[in-house]
Amino acid sequence: EDYKKAVDHATSAVREDAAEPRALILLADARIRVADYEAALRGLSSAFVTLQGRQGPEVLRRRAAAHTLSAQAQERLRRYPQAMEEAQRALELDPKLSAARVA
């Protein structure tokens, strides 16, 4: 139930500013936690679009986080090749990102 509330709060944040990648990434994370993987992937796609053309270390961290979440959603959908690609992209952006590591 707490995750459903998180989805509601994150959805409100996205409605306030749909161009804010942080809100889109948080919404995707909440959707993954309630097993709404396809919706999470759509939100992450929007986050990638909003991050295009932006520079800086914070943007790289957000891109890495988005790729990590995308890898998690793809893995849960049993799309293993796509999950591995997303995890690799996350690690290319942030080699120290332990959440993207695959055993």
C-alpha atoms as one frame of an Amber mdcrd trajectory, in Angstrom:
protein
   0.000   0.000   0.000   2.864   2.386   0.721   4.179   1.848  -2.800   0.777
   2.679  -4.260   0.879   5.944  -2.313   4.365   6.533  -3.689   3.003   6.055
  -7.215   0.251   8.592  -6.484   2.707  11.152  -5.097   5.165  10.667  -7.948
   2.340  10.933 -10.486   1.370  14.268  -8.964   4.969  15.469  -9.223   5.095
  14.508 -12.897   1.810  16.331 -13.543   3.297  19.467 -12.001   6.380  19.332
 -14.213   6.507  16.613 -16.870   9.899  17.892 -18.027  11.542  17.087 -14.685
  13.533  13.868 -15.139  13.871  13.277 -11.394  10.091  13.019 -11.015   9.847
  10.676 -14.001  12.581   8.449 -12.577  10.952   8.366  -9.134   7.621   7.469
 -10.720   9.260   4.652 -12.683  10.879   3.335  -9.509   7.519   3.342  -7.711
   5.855   1.599 -10.653   8.476  -1.132 -10.626   7.750  -1.703  -6.928   4.052
  -2.274  -7.709   4.920  -4.544 -10.672   3.754  -2.085 -13.360   6.840  -2.681
 -15.471   5.567  -1.524 -18.860   4.397   1.791 -17.381   7.786   2.149 -15.693
   9.535   1.662 -19.026   7.313   4.280 -20.680   8.149   6.745 -17.928  11.843
   6.017 -18.248  11.613   6.593 -21.984  10.212  10.043 -21.219  13.007  10.632
 -18.716  15.627   9.809 -21.352  14.013  12.334 -23.712  14.049  15.070 -21.053
  17.711  14.341 -20.293  18.785  14.661 -23.936  21.118  17.542 -24.571  21.713
  18.191 -20.873  25.208  18.038 -19.435  26.840  17.667 -16.062  27.503  15.095
 -13.357  23.927  15.163 -12.038  22.595  14.395 -15.514  24.977  11.437 -15.793
  23.787  10.110 -12.421  20.157  10.438 -13.493  20.840   8.681 -16.803  22.642
   5.875 -14.977  19.749   5.549 -12.504  17.231   5.463 -15.349  19.189   2.741
 -17.156  19.414   0.757 -13.915  15.658   0.934 -13.396  15.094   0.033 -17.021
  17.321  -3.020 -16.540  15.271  -4.041 -13.511  11.974  -3.681 -15.362  13.277
  -5.565 -18.397  14.580  -8.355 -16.166  11.237  -8.708 -14.426   9.568  -8.913
 -17.836  12.059 -11.699 -18.654  13.633  -9.661 -21.426  17.113 -10.649 -20.402
  19.123  -9.352 -23.393  17.527  -5.893 -23.018  18.112  -5.999 -19.262  21.798
  -6.732 -19.794  22.096  -3.894 -22.324  20.514  -1.434 -19.912  22.729  -2.582
 -17.042  25.796  -2.177 -19.264  24.727   1.357 -20.230  24.286   2.238 -16.569
  27.764   0.954 -15.749  29.291   2.819 -18.688  27.850   6.037 -17.257  28.766
   5.215 -13.655  31.200   2.290 -13.192  30.732   2.420  -9.403  26.964   1.956
  -9.619  26.491  -1.224  -7.609  22.740  -1.402  -8.346  23.518  -2.080 -12.006
  25.945  -4.924 -11.361  24.898  -8.413 -12.392  26.274 -11.403 -10.494
